[in-house]
Amino acid sequence: MSSNSQDIRRAILSKWHETLSKHGNLFSSDSISGTSPPSVFVGSYNYPKVFVGPMVPPIHGDTSLLDSPERWKEKSLEDIVNFRLNLVRGIQTTSIDQTEGRYIENLQEIAMSSKPIDSDLTFEKSTSSHVSLDGESAPFGPIGVIATAKFSGTTSEKSIEKIFYDKDLKAQDAVLNLYDSGIEISKIQKCFSIGMLGQKRKLVPTKWSITATDDIISKSLVGKILDYNLIDSCRLFSYEHLGNVFTVILFPHRWIYEMIEAWYSNGVLGFGSDYEDARGIDHPPAIAGAYFAAKLGVLEFLVKHKIQAGVVILREIRPEYAIPVGVWQVREGIREAMKQNPVFADNFDSALALASNKMSISKSEWLSHGNILKLMRQKTLSDFF
């Protein structure tokens, strides 16, 4: 990455500001009629009283693509931003403990629906169509406080409906049950967020539910791979999308995991990382939800192939990634990386050198901001038996 990367980033942000000023204010009205993908959103502002509501575009038909991250990996950043801007957020202020009542029940029906939902909303006043864009937060479409809401055409996903009515099932068991049933992670997250899972149910801000879902599933997968045999060679997987370059190194070792991110800010190279061994991580990761999203993506590969390995994931965030669109792109990026043909290396040092060659960050820089060598030197319990 060149030293003028910050100038490139500013130019890209300027371009997005110009684009959004032209197209970001298309919808402004005191009502909307459209088809929800289906989608619901729970905010975190003013927790424990939060903004809750459906997300509805001003169009009818099959809108499922607008809020289905698993289908976005071939889309451009511009496509994805436009998906988000098309979704109008209807909101009402609700306590997180209020998981019953007609309004929340409507949203739960939306979350468990197997197809898009016809929706008609009226707002207390015309929607606010200002688009927030700071290069860090994901952009949002227009927002309106709901006066009335009407939904029709819901068709419940049977596996979700079964879990919803099982109030003796713990939330983490409900998440794993849905995952094992083949329900997409983005849909499980919505159900978690809108208070549909577990014994003591409450609303969970969407961004928290995303991280919690990835964490619950990845912990379960770690429990499985600890019984598998170690791989016998170092393997390197890579994938690039949306201005993000991912490289995954697998090496012969009992489960240890580290993710290191690198980015430029004001011309200065910044790093973030965190790590764990078989005992897991006992604190919020320094790199937040990306840590669990990437971990889940690589663990799915290990479970599928019934192998155990040490894992290092390197993520280079280039200036082109001017508008963060969510940690889904980390999960899907790693999933795609693990579908590629691996490059084999003689040892970990060679694998890290190969990984660095695919990026603009040197091997020494990655190592100096990570802890993987220290982890590899530590003896595990299995070394003593």
C-alpha positions as CSV (number, residue, x, y, z in Angstrom):
1,M,0.0,0.0,0.0
2,S,1.5,3.4,-1.0
3,S,2.3,6.2,1.4
4,N,-0.5,8.3,-0.2
5,S,-3.2,5.8,0.8
6,Q,-4.8,8.4,3.0
7,D,-5.2,10.8,0.0
8,I,-6.8,7.9,-1.9
9,R,-9.1,7.2,1.0
10,R,-10.2,10.9,1.1
11,A,-10.8,10.8,-2.6
12,I,-12.9,7.7,-2.3
13,L,-14.9,9.2,0.6
14,S,-15.4,12.4,-1.4
15,K,-16.8,10.3,-4.3
16,W,-19.2,8.5,-2.0
17,H,-20.4,11.8,-0.4
18,E,-21.1,13.0,-3.9
19,T,-22.9,9.8,-4.9
20,L,-25.0,9.8,-1.7
21,S,-25.9,13.5,-2.0
22,K,-27.3,12.7,-5.4
23,H,-29.0,9.4,-4.6
24,G,-29.2,9.1,-0.8
25,N,-32.2,11.3,-0.3
26,L,-34.5,9.6,-2.8
27,F,-37.1,8.5,-0.3
28,S,-38.8,11.0,2.0
29,S,-42.4,10.5,2.9
30,D,-44.8,10.0,5.9
31,S,-45.7,6.5,4.7
32,I,-44.2,3.6,2.8
33,S,-45.5,0.5,1.1
34,G,-43.1,-2.2,0.1
35,T,-41.9,-5.7,0.7
36,S,-39.5,-6.4,3.6
37,P,-36.7,-8.8,2.7
38,P,-37.7,-9.8,5.6
39,S,-35.7,-7.7,7.9
40,V,-35.9,-6.3,11.5
41,F,-33.4,-4.1,13.3
42,V,-32.8,-3.4,17.0
43,G,-30.6,-0.4,17.8
44,S,-28.2,0.1,20.7
45,Y,-28.7,3.8,21.3
46,N,-30.2,4.6,24.7
47,Y,-30.0,1.0,25.8
48,P,-32.1,-0.5,27.6
49,K,-34.8,1.5,25.8
50,V,-34.0,1.0,22.2
51,F,-35.3,1.7,18.7
52,V,-36.9,-1.4,17.2
53,G,-38.6,-1.9,13.9
54,P,-38.8,-3.4,10.4
55,M,-36.7,-2.5,7.4
56,V,-38.8,-1.9,4.3
57,P,-37.8,-0.7,0.8
58,P,-40.3,1.4,-1.3
59,I,-40.7,-1.5,-3.8
60,H,-42.7,-4.7,-4.0
61,G,-41.6,-8.2,-5.1
62,D,-38.7,-10.4,-4.2
63,T,-36.5,-8.0,-2.1
64,S,-34.6,-10.8,-0.3
65,L,-31.3,-9.8,-1.8
66,L,-31.4,-6.4,0.0
67,D,-30.7,-8.0,3.4
68,S,-29.1,-11.3,2.7
69,P,-25.3,-11.0,3.3
70,E,-24.6,-14.6,2.4
71,R,-25.5,-13.6,-1.2
72,W,-23.4,-10.4,-1.4
73,K,-19.8,-11.8,-1.8
74,E,-19.8,-11.1,-5.6
75,K,-21.3,-7.7,-5.2
76,S,-19.4,-4.4,-5.3
77,L,-19.2,-2.0,-2.4
78,E,-21.5,0.4,-4.3
79,D,-24.1,-2.4,-4.8
80,I,-24.1,-3.2,-1.0
81,V,-24.3,0.4,0.0
82,N,-27.2,0.9,-2.3
83,F,-28.9,-2.2,-0.8
84,R,-28.6,-0.5,2.7
85,L,-29.9,2.9,1.5
86,N,-33.0,1.3,-0.1
87,L,-34.1,-0.1,3.3
88,V,-36.2,2.4,5.2
89,R,-36.0,1.8,9.0
90,G,-39.2,2.1,10.8
91,I,-38.7,2.5,14.6
92,Q,-40.5,2.6,17.9
93,T,-38.9,2.9,21.3
94,T,-39.2,-0.3,23.3
95,S,-37.7,-1.7,26.5
96,I,-35.4,-4.7,25.9
97,D,-37.6,-6.7,28.3
98,Q,-40.7,-6.2,26.2
99,T,-40.7,-9.3,24.0
100,E,-44.5,-9.6,23.9
101,G,-47.3,-7.4,22.6
102,R,-48.6,-7.1,19.0
103,Y,-45.9,-4.9,17.6
104,I,-43.0,-7.1,18.8
105,E,-45.0,-10.2,17.8
106,N,-45.3,-8.8,14.3
107,L,-41.6,-8.3,14.1
108,Q,-41.0,-11.8,15.3
109,E,-43.3,-13.1,12.6
110,I,-41.2,-11.2,10.1
111,A,-37.9,-12.6,11.5
112,M,-39.1,-16.2,11.2
113,S,-40.7,-15.7,7.7
114,S,-39.3,-17.8,4.9
115,K,-40.1,-15.2,2.3
116,P,-40.4,-11.4,1.9
117,I,-43.3,-9.7,3.7
118,D,-45.7,-7.1,2.3
119,S,-45.5,-4.1,4.6
120,D,-47.4,-0.8,5.0
121,L,-46.1,1.8,7.4
122,T,-47.2,5.3,8.3
123,F,-44.8,7.6,10.2
124,E,-45.4,10.4,12.7
125,K,-43.7,12.7,10.2
126,S,-41.8,12.3,7.0
127,T,-38.8,10.1,7.2
128,S,-35.4,11.6,7.9
129,S,-33.4,10.9,4.8
130,H,-30.0,12.2,6.0
131,V,-27.4,9.5,5.4
132,S,-24.6,9.3,8.0
133,L,-21.2,8.7,6.4
134,D,-18.0,8.9,8.4
135,G,-15.9,6.1,6.8
136,E,-16.3,4.0,10.0
137,S,-20.0,3.3,10.6
138,A,-22.1,1.5,8.0
139,P,-24.5,3.9,6.3
140,F,-28.2,3.7,6.9
141,G,-31.2,4.5,4.8
142,P,-34.0,6.8,5.9
143,I,-35.5,6.5,9.4
144,G,-39.1,7.1,10.5
145,V,-41.0,6.8,13.8
146,I,-43.9,4.4,13.2
147,A,-47.4,5.6,13.8
148,T,-49.1,2.4,12.3
149,A,-47.8,-0.8,10.8
150,K,-49.5,-3.5,8.8
151,F,-47.9,-6.7,7.6
152,S,-49.2,-9.5,5.5
153,G,-48.1,-12.7,3.8
154,T,-45.9,-14.2,6.5
155,T,-44.9,-17.8,6.1
156,S,-43.0,-19.2,9.0
157,E,-39.8,-21.2,8.6
158,K,-40.8,-24.4,10.4
159,S,-37.5,-25.0,12.2
160,I,-37.5,-21.5,13.5
161,E,-41.1,-21.7,14.6
162,K,-40.4,-24.9,16.5
163,I,-37.5,-23.2,18.4
164,F,-39.6,-20.1,19.0
165,Y,-42.3,-22.0,20.9
166,D,-39.7,-24.0,22.9
167,K,-39.2,-21.7,25.8
168,D,-37.3,-24.4,27.8
169,L,-34.4,-24.3,25.4
170,K,-31.4,-22.2,26.3
171,A,-30.5,-19.4,23.9
172,Q,-27.2,-20.9,22.9
173,D,-28.8,-24.3,22.3
174,A,-31.5,-22.6,20.2
175,V,-28.8,-20.9,18.1
176,L,-26.9,-24.2,17.5
177,N,-30.1,-26.1,16.7
178,L,-31.0,-23.5,14.0
179,Y,-27.4,-23.6,12.7
180,D,-27.4,-27.4,12.5
181,S,-30.8,-27.1,10.7
182,G,-29.2,-25.2,7.9
183,I,-30.6,-21.8,8.7
184,E,-28.4,-18.9,7.5
185,I,-26.4,-17.2,10.2
186,S,-27.9,-13.8,9.2
187,K,-31.4,-15.1,9.9
188,I,-30.4,-16.7,13.2
189,Q,-29.0,-13.3,14.2
190,K,-32.3,-11.6,13.5
191,C,-34.2,-14.1,15.6
192,F,-31.7,-13.7,18.4
193,S,-32.0,-9.9,18.2
194,I,-35.8,-9.7,18.3
195,G,-36.1,-11.8,21.4
196,M,-37.2,-15.2,20.0
197,L,-34.7,-17.5,21.6
198,G,-34.0,-18.8,25.0
199,Q,-35.6,-19.1,28.4
200,K,-35.3,-15.5,29.6
201,R,-36.0,-13.6,26.4
202,K,-35.1,-10.0,25.7
203,L,-34.4,-7.8,22.8
204,V,-30.7,-7.7,21.8
205,P,-29.2,-4.8,19.7
206,T,-28.5,-6.1,16.2
207,K,-24.8,-5.5,16.3
208,W,-24.5,-7.4,19.6
209,S,-26.6,-10.3,18.4
210,I,-24.3,-10.7,15.3
211,T,-21.2,-11.1,17.5
212,A,-23.0,-13.4,20.0
213,T,-24.3,-15.7,17.3
214,D,-20.8,-16.1,15.7
215,D,-19.3,-16.6,19.2
216,I,-21.8,-19.3,20.2
217,I,-21.4,-21.3,17.0
218,S,-17.6,-21.0,16.9
219,K,-17.3,-22.2,20.5
220,S,-19.3,-25.3,19.6
221,L,-17.1,-26.0,16.6
222,V,-13.9,-25.7,18.6
223,G,-15.3,-28.4,20.9
224,K,-15.6,-30.7,17.9
225,I,-12.2,-30.1,16.3
226,L,-10.3,-30.8,19.6
227,D,-11.0,-34.5,19.0
228,Y,-9.6,-34.5,15.5
229,N,-6.1,-35.3,14.4
230,L,-3.7,-32.5,13.6
231,I,-2.9,-31.6,10.0
232,D,0.5,-32.7,8.8
233,S,1.5,-29.6,6.8
234,C,1.3,-25.8,6.6
235,R,-1.4,-24.6,4.2
236,L,-2.1,-21.1,3.0
237,F,-5.5,-19.8,1.8
238,S,-6.2,-16.4,0.3
239,Y,-9.2,-14.3,-0.9
240,E,-9.8,-10.6,-1.7
241,H,-13.0,-8.7,-1.9
242,L,-14.4,-5.2,-1.1
243,G,-10.9,-3.8,-0.5
244,N,-10.1,-6.5,2.1
245,V,-7.3,-9.0,1.6
246,F,-7.6,-12.2,3.8
247,T,-4.9,-14.8,4.2
248,V,-5.4,-17.9,6.4
249,I,-2.5,-20.0,7.6
250,L,-3.1,-23.5,9.0
251,F,-0.2,-25.2,10.6
252,P,0.3,-28.5,12.6
253,H,-0.6,-27.6,16.2
254,R,-3.3,-28.1,18.7
255,W,-6.0,-25.4,18.3
256,I,-4.6,-21.9,18.8
257,Y,-6.0,-19.0,16.9
258,E,-4.9,-15.4,16.2
259,M,-6.4,-12.7,13.9
260,I,-4.3,-9.6,13.0
261,E,-5.8,-6.7,11.1
262,A,-3.7,-3.9,9.5
263,W,-4.9,-0.6,8.0
264,Y,-3.7,2.9,7.2
265,S,-5.0,6.0,9.0
266,N,-3.7,9.5,8.3
267,G,-0.7,7.8,6.6
268,V,0.1,5.7,9.6
269,L,0.0,1.9,9.6
270,G,-2.3,0.7,12.4
271,F,-2.7,-2.8,13.7
272,G,-5.2,-4.7,15.9
273,S,-5.1,-8.3,17.0
274,D,-6.3,-10.9,19.5
275,Y,-5.8,-14.6,20.1
276,E,-6.8,-17.7,22.1
277,D,-5.9,-21.3,22.8
278,A,-8.1,-24.2,23.4
279,R,-9.5,-22.5,26.5
280,G,-11.0,-19.8,24.4
281,I,-10.8,-16.0,24.8
282,D,-11.9,-14.5,28.2
283,H,-12.3,-10.9,27.2
284,P,-13.9,-8.8,24.4
285,P,-11.5,-9.0,21.4
286,A,-9.6,-5.9,20.5
287,I,-10.8,-6.3,16.9
288,A,-14.4,-6.8,18.0
289,G,-16.9,-8.8,16.0
290,A,-14.4,-9.5,13.1
291,Y,-12.5,-11.9,15.5
292,F,-15.5,-14.2,15.9
293,A,-16.7,-13.9,12.3
294,A,-13.3,-15.0,10.9
295,K,-13.0,-17.7,13.5
296,L,-16.3,-19.2,12.5
297,G,-15.4,-19.2,8.8
298,V,-12.2,-21.2,9.3
299,L,-13.7,-23.6,11.9
300,E,-16.4,-24.6,9.5
301,F,-13.6,-25.7,7.2
302,L,-11.8,-27.7,9.9
303,V,-15.0,-29.4,11.0
304,K,-16.0,-30.3,7.4
305,H,-12.6,-31.9,6.8
306,K,-12.4,-33.4,10.4
307,I,-9.0,-31.9,11.1
308,Q,-7.4,-29.8,13.8
309,A,-4.8,-27.0,13.3
310,G,-3.3,-23.8,14.6
311,V,-4.7,-20.8,12.7
312,V,-3.5,-17.4,11.9
313,I,-5.7,-15.0,9.9
314,L,-4.2,-11.8,8.4
315,R,-6.5,-9.1,7.2
316,E,-5.3,-6.1,5.3
317,I,-7.9,-3.4,5.0
318,R,-7.1,-1.3,2.0
319,P,-8.2,2.3,1.3
320,E,-10.8,1.1,-1.2
321,Y,-12.8,-0.2,1.8
322,A,-14.0,3.4,2.5
323,I,-17.4,2.5,3.9
324,P,-17.5,-0.4,6.4
325,V,-20.5,-2.6,5.6
326,G,-20.4,-5.1,8.5
327,V,-18.5,-8.1,9.8
328,W,-20.5,-10.4,7.5
329,Q,-17.9,-9.6,4.9
330,V,-15.2,-11.0,7.1
331,R,-17.1,-14.2,7.7
332,E,-18.0,-14.6,4.0
333,G,-14.5,-13.6,3.0
334,I,-12.9,-16.3,5.1
335,R,-15.5,-18.9,3.9
336,E,-14.5,-18.0,0.3
337,A,-10.8,-18.2,1.2
338,M,-11.2,-21.7,2.5
339,K,-12.8,-22.8,-0.8
340,Q,-9.7,-21.9,-2.7
341,N,-6.9,-24.3,-3.5
342,P,-4.3,-24.1,-0.8
343,V,-0.6,-23.3,-1.2
344,F,1.6,-25.7,0.8
345,A,4.6,-24.6,2.8
346,D,7.5,-26.4,4.4
347,N,7.0,-24.7,7.8
348,F,5.2,-21.8,9.5
349,D,7.9,-19.3,8.7
350,S,7.7,-20.1,5.0
351,A,3.9,-19.9,5.1
352,L,4.0,-16.5,6.8
353,A,6.5,-15.3,4.1
354,L,4.2,-16.5,1.4
355,A,1.2,-14.8,3.1
356,S,3.1,-11.5,3.3
357,N,4.0,-11.6,-0.4
358,K,0.3,-11.5,-1.1
359,M,-0.1,-8.3,0.9
360,S,1.7,-4.9,1.3
361,I,2.6,-5.6,5.0
362,S,5.9,-7.3,5.7
363,K,6.3,-10.5,7.6
364,S,8.2,-8.7,10.4
365,E,5.4,-6.2,10.8
366,W,2.8,-8.9,11.1
367,L,4.9,-10.8,13.6
368,S,5.7,-7.7,15.7
369,H,2.0,-7.0,16.2
370,G,0.9,-10.5,16.9
371,N,1.4,-13.2,19.6
372,I,1.4,-16.4,17.6
373,L,5.1,-17.2,18.1
374,K,4.6,-16.9,21.9
375,L,1.5,-19.1,21.7
376,M,3.4,-21.7,19.6
377,R,6.2,-21.9,22.2
378,Q,3.8,-22.5,25.1
379,K,3.3,-26.1,26.1
380,T,-0.2,-27.4,26.0
381,L,-1.6,-30.0,28.5
382,S,-1.3,-32.7,25.8
383,D,2.5,-32.2,25.8
384,F,2.6,-33.7,29.3
385,F,0.8,-37.0,28.5
